[in-house]
Amino acid sequence: MNLAISNIAWDRADDEAVYTAMQQAGFTGLEIAPTRIFPPQGDPSDPDTYVGPYDNLSAAALFGGYLLNRWGFTVPSMQSIWYGQTGNIFEPADTEALLDYTAQAFQFAHTLNCPSLVFGCPRNRSCNPPHTPAEADAFFDHAGSLAERYGVVLAIEANPPVYTNYLNGTADAFALVKRLQNPGLAVNLDLSTILSNGEKLRDFVEDIGYVSHIHISEPDLAPIRKRPEHAELAMLLKAVGYRGYVSVEMRRTTLDTVRRTLTYIAEVFA
């Protein structure tokens, strides 16, 4: 199984210590939050001074080369792709700017040879009257077409109702992707959502072909607990021949916790 971990789980100062632990555990993927690597600089309201996370493609290429040549890692996924953005996909006045920003993310991912970008963005997708969920189809269809142009996919992630009121169930994310049938769209299977909603992994066996990336996560991104669902998921993925990455996603925690988690997940998904 291809294993990765998201770099939101530790401090920047611990990067090399975690990379070493990843190598020892057999992990080959580093999922990134772009602003964790390239923090925005300058004033966002001043285009002459502001430098966003996706503005330096040369730096992205150098970072990708460093990961591959020094550590043997690829970047299988990007998350938090709209960090700092305030627009909403249901507001017509916001969609053009959001799509332009997303296209920058796609170009950045292409430069990194990163195939999948997670679309969570719960604050940017709340659906309030008079808008209806069906209105989002046009946005995602356009976004999927942009993704295909750059040779990547936008992986739609369901988020529980505590975070947003649109695409709350895993089945909703699959339904959107199957309905649009856009090659630039896929599903990010998020275990924390499945756990929070009381969903059953077996209900999604026939849909795994639509999955481009998987998050092993806990509700509220707490440190990973040992759960029977992990072994169940590993068996399911092997049975259907899943070839993507399984990635650990936790909020920032201690270096020891990261190391223990890497060892545990490597054992379960061996």
N, C-alpha and C positions, 0 to 999 in steps of 0.2 A: 504494500500500500504506500502511496506517495504521501508523506507527512510534512506538514508545515506548522508554523506558529506565527501569530500576528505580533508585530513589534510594539503594540500598545501595552504589552504585559510587563514591561520592565523599563527602568531608567536608561537613558542614552549612555550613561557612564558604564553600564553593564553590558553593552552591546557585544564586545569581544568575548566576555565570559559566557554569555548565552550562546553565541555562535559556536564556541568550543563544545558546550554541552549539547547543542543540536547535532554537531558532527558525531559526537560519541553515541548519541541515541539513534543515529541513522536518519535524521531529518534532512531533507534536501530542499525545502522551500521556506522562504521568508515572506510572509504576507506583510504588506506595509500600509500604514496610514501615511499618505504623502506628506502631510504637514509635520509629521514626526521626523522625517528626513530633511525636508526643505521648508522650514517655518516661513510664513509670510514676512516680508520686510517692507517698511514704509507705511504710508497712509493709504488705506483702500480707496479713499475719496479723491486721491491725487494720482492719476494714471502716470504722471511723470516720475513719481518716486516709488510707487508701489511695485513690488515684485512678488507675484503669487507662487504657489507651490508648483505650478505647471509651466512656469515661464522659462526655465533653464533646461532645455532638452539635452544639452551637452553634459551638464552635471548628472542628469538622469542616466545617460549612457555610461558615464564613468562609474557611477554607483553600481549599476548592473554588472559592469565588467569586474569591478572589485569583488562583488559577492560571488560571482562565478569563478573567477580565477584564484582568489585567495581562499575561499571557503567551499566552493563547489555548490553554491546555492543558486536557485532560480527564484524569480518573483512570480508565484502562481496567481496572486490575487492582490488587488488593492481594495481597501475599505475606507470609510470616512471620506469619501471622494468629494462631498459637498461641505466639508467642515468650514464653518464661518459664513456660509451662504444663508440668506434670510428669505429668499423667494419661495413661492408655493406653486406646485405643479398645476393646481386648480385655478390659479389666477392668470388670466390671459396676458396681463401686463408683465408677468414675471417669466413666462415660459421661454421667450426668445433668449433672454440673458442666461437662463439656466441651461438651455440646450447648447449655447455657445460655450459655457463653462464646462459642460460635460464633454463636448468635442475636444476641448483642451486636455481633459483627463484621458480621453481615448488616445490622443496623440502621444501623451506622456507614457501611457501604458504600452503602446506599440513600441516606443523607443526602448523600454525596459524588457521587451519580449514577454510582457505580462498578458496572459490571455483573457483574464476575467476580472471584472470590476463589480464589487458588491454594491447594490443599491438598497441601502437601508433608509437613511435620511428621514427618520420619522417626523421630525418637526416640519419638514418641507412638503409633507404629503397629507396633512390633515385636511379632511373633506368637510367643509362647512356649508350650510344652506346659503344660497340656493343651488350650490353645486351638487353633482351626483357622481358616484364612483365611475360610471361609464365614461365620463368626460376625460378620464386619465388615459384611456386607450390610445387616443391620438398622440398624446405626449410620448408614451412609451414606444409606439410604433415608429415615431420620428427618431427617438433616441436609439432604437434598435438598428435603424437604417444607418445612422451615423457610426454606430459601433461596428457594423459589418464593413463599412468603408475603411476603417482602420484595422480590420482583421482581429477584432476583440469581441467579447460579449459583455453585455450588461446583465448581471445576475440579480434578479429580483428577490429580495428577502422579506418574508413575512415578519411583522413585529406585533407583539401582543397589544391588547387594548390599553394597557398602562402607558404606552408610548405614543400611540396614534390611533386613528379610527378608520384607517384604510389599509387593506391587505393585511388583516390581522391573523388569519389562519394560513397554515402551510398550503392547504388545498386552494386557497384564494390565489396564492402566487402561481401555483401550477395552472390554475384555470386561466389566468391572464396570459401566460406564455403560450399555452395551447390554443387559446382563442386567437391570438395575433399571428401565430406561426411565422414569426420574424426571425431569420437566422442570427440576428444580432442580440437576441434576448435568450436568457436562460434563467434557471432558478438557483439561488444560494440556499441550500438546505441548512437551516439553523436549529441546532438541537435545543438551545435555550427556549426558542419559541415553541417547539414541540412539547417540552417539559412544562412550560408555563400554561399552555392551552390544554394539557392533558391529552394530547394527540398520541396516536399509535404509529410507530415506524412502519409496521406491516401494511398500513393503509396506503403507503406511497411506493411500494415495490415496483409497480408498473410504470411509475413516473420518473424513475431515476435517470432515464435517458435524457430528460430535460435539465438535469442538474450539471452545472459546470464547476461547482465548488461546494465544500461542506464545512460548517463551523461546529466544532466540539466546544460547547459553551454552556454556562449555567445562567439561570435567571439573574438579571442585574449584573451579568458578567463577573460573578463571584469566582474565586479559585475553583478549579475543576475538582469535583468529588468523584470517587469511584462509584460507578453506577452500572447496573446490568444492561442498560440501554447501549452502553458503549460496545460491549461484546455483541449485542444483537445487531447493532449497526454494522460492525465489522463483518459479521456473517452475511448480512444482507448485501453489502457492497461487493463482497467476493462472489456471491452467488450470481449477481447480475453482471459482473465484469466491469465494474466502475473503474475508470482509468484516470480520474481527476485527482485533486488533492483533498486530503482531510486536514483541516487546520485548527489548531487550538486558539481560542479567542477568550482572553480574560482581561479585565481591567488591571491597571498597574498593581503589581504585587512584589513580593520579595524574590531575590535571586534563588534562594533555596526552594521556594515554592515552584518557581519555573522549572528548576532542575528535576524536582520530583515529578512534576507533571509530564515533562518530556519522557522520562523513563517509563512512567505508567502508560501513557498513550502508545509508546513504541511497543510495549509488551502486548497491549490489547489488539493493536492493528498489525502486528507482525505477519 
